[in-house]
Amino acid sequence: CLVGIGFKQCIYDDKIFVITDGRGIMYMCVHVDDLLCIFNCNDLAAYIYKKIRVTFEITITKEPDVYLALQIVRNRKERRMKIHQESYIEKLRAKCDMSESKSVPTSIVSVDSLTSPKDVEPEEHGFEYAEACGGIIWLLNTRPEIAFAVSVLTRYIMRNSSVHVVMMKRLFRYLKG
């Protein structure tokens, strides 16, 4: 649909499309049924929205405040933008029954005593470890300081024990701070 109305797909990211004409430029980020449009010409945007509406029912939010669990806070006067995932973190913490836990200053403690994932004897602990791993991976969009902890914890996605659950819960406690 987008290519049919003149968009070109970005060669570096197949979820980004761009269209230009004599009036301006428009970028469109596509994820399943969510679109984020950035443009410098209202006439071009109106034309594109009209074309898309021929095929799809769309809702336009002039100033989006959430996109793919990323919260967007703009201050146009100061020309600043903050992107964070506080609500997403709280949902993850609630899902893992960690809403009331206290914060800790670090995301992970020593990993010297951890064994190789292939040597872990999986335990039944009732914690949705794989789901928690998926959640923390998504947090890397705005929280790069947890990258090491995430890389360690996700190694045990298929074979984890109560030790790994404790480490995951520590990360959730860190995210509270």
Secondary structure, 3 states (H helix, E strand, C coil): CCHHHCCEECCCCCCEEEEECCCCEEEEEEECCEEEEEECCHHHHHHHHHHHHCCCCCCCCCCCCEECCEEEEEECCCCEEEEECHHHHHHHHHHCCCCCCCCCCCCCCCCCCCCCHHHCCCCCCCCCHHHHHHHHHHHCCCCHHHHHHHHHHHCCCCCCCHHHHHHHHHHHHHHHC
